[in-house]
Structure formats: structure tokens, C-alpha cells
Amino acid sequence: MPDSPALHALDARRSVPALQLGEPGPDPAALQRMLAAAVRVPDHGKLVPFRFLRIAGDARHSLGAFLARRSRQRDPQASDAQVEKDRLRFSHAPLIITVVARLTPTPKVPEQEQLMTAGCVCFALLQAAQALGFGAQWLTAWMAFDPAVHAHLGLADNERIAGFIHVGTPRTAVPERERPDPAALLQDWVG
């Protein structure tokens, strides 16, 4: 069976938990290279149903302070530990790229398909980060779906967060985890 370095790269992909990511993060040239790879996704209708928000430097801590306040608003009974976890969510990795899905009503391309394109961008960013020697993790959590967070980040009514891609240098080696057996997931449809 043929094998290739590209398949080895796909096979080696793994998420590095955001808590284990530190400096350095990608410099501007590396980030642009990552984004150039990430935009090469299937895009029915060439709608480009996504955009990027870069969260870096002090903006990470500013967002964390907002999330702590919002966490308390959402659940006044939240523990101090939970609120602090929300405050620190964006403080570990030096760079977070927010992939924003821009959903355009069109009869040709359902919104679900546009959202999947944005999801492909998230995955491609993970691959690109690893290819450049960085670690990355795709996260969502409650803040990806919260209207107040959307407003704080400047999202339009037709926009959704597909993912927060945390990128940095792994502080520790990430062990492989058990993966599903693809043969067990494959079925033949015979009509």
C-alpha cells in the first residue's frame, strides 16, 4: 500500500491541551502561512463563509476578565474556581485564532454546509500549526455559543463561532490516545 509524508502528518495529528501551550507562538509570517493553508477548504459556491479573529497579548486577559463577569451573570451560583477557570481560559496559549462562520442565506448552499466549511478551516488550522512545529487545540465551551460573548467579539447576527484555535509551543510531549478503528466504522450500502 502506498504511503507518503502527507499521510504520516495526518496520522501524527494530535491536540495539545491549551493549558500546556506557551511561548513562543507563531510570528506574523508563520501565522499568515497557517491561514493560507487553512483557507484551502471545500467551499461550495465560493462563499468564503468564515473569517478570523486574532486574540493575542493583553487582549487574551481582557477577554478573560469579560468571561469571568459573564460567567457570574450566567450562573450567580458558580463557584469561584469555575469563574477563575473562565477568566484564565485564554491566558495560556500565546495566540488564539477564532474561526467565525459567516452564514449567508442562499438556496444553493445550506447554512449547515457553510458551517461545515468553517469547521474544516478549524481542522486545517490545527494541521497547519502542527506542520510548523506548534501545538494547537480546537475549543468551544459555553462562550462559543453565548450571545453576549458574540456581541463582545463584534460578531454580526449571521455569524457563529466555529472554534477557538489555541496555538503555541507545547510545554510537554502529548501522548497518543486511542483512536477508533476505521474498519469498524465502515459499512457498505448495497441499495
Stockholm file with secondary structure:
# STOCKHOLM 1.0

chainA/1-191         MPDSPALHALDARRSVPALQLGEPGPDPAALQRMLAAAVRVPDHGKLVPFRFLRIAGDARHSLGAFLARRSRQRDPQASDAQVEKDRLRFSHAPLIITVVARLTPTPKVPEQEQLMTAGCVCFALLQAAQALGFGAQWLTAWMAFDPAVHAHLGLADNERIAGFIHVGTPRTAVPERERPDPAALLQDWVG
#=GR chainA/1-191 SS CCCCHHHHHHHHCCCCCGGGEESCCCCHHHHHHHHHHHTCSCCGGGCCCEEEEEEETHHHHHHHHHHHHHHHHHCTTCCHHHHHHHHHTTSSSSEEEEEEEECCCCSSSCHHHHHHHHHHHHHHHHHHHHHTTCEEEEECSGGGSCHHHHHHTTCCTTEEEEEEEEEEEESSCCCCCCCCCHHHHCCCCCC
#=GC SS_cons         CCCCHHHHHHHHCCCCCGGGEESCCCCHHHHHHHHHHHTCSCCGGGCCCEEEEEEETHHHHHHHHHHHHHHHHHCTTCCHHHHHHHHHTTSSSSEEEEEEEECCCCSSSCHHHHHHHHHHHHHHHHHHHHHTTCEEEEECSGGGSCHHHHHHTTCCTTEEEEEEEEEEEESSCCCCCCCCCHHHHCCCCCC
//
